[in-house]
Amino acid sequence: MHGVTRLKTFLVPVDGSEGSKRALQYAKERSRNGEARIHVLHVEAPLRYEELRVYASRKEFHELRHQACKRLLAEAVEVLATDRISHETHMQEGEAAQTIARFVEAQKIDEVIMGTRGMGAFGQMLLGSVAQRVVHLVHVPVTLVR
């Protein structure tokens, strides 16, 4: 097909942090020309219900968690919808960096745009960071927004 160009796809992982909010704003700015689509992904770490001390059923607990994820994604949609930015939202469960890497591969994402928590080099050396692991796991450009 001649003359048809595929929209560039950005992935912005969100977790409610200021860093992920800044990354979303940056992706929004880069998408304003209408030539890009943003995938917003929230990854929930798996929790073992039996390790928690809550007075709710497993079903109730998962529903509460699901609602919290939906609220977080709704905030992202609100940011993007103001300028009619093409976007999709996604929720997945798993270890964050690996889940993001699998998503990039499955959705054929062109670039990951993600926030950092501002951790210094010593902290990253000790703990590592999701952003640092994503950089090593994916084979597409990763833009880190401070």
Secondary structure, DSSP 8 states (H G I E B T S, - for coil): -TT----EEEEEE--SSHHHHHHHHHHHHHHTTS-EEEEEEEEE----GGG---SS-HHHHHHHHHHHHHHHHHHHHHHHHTTT--EEEEEEES-HHHHHHHHHHHHT-SEEEEE-----HHHHHHH--HHHHHHHH-SS-EEEE-
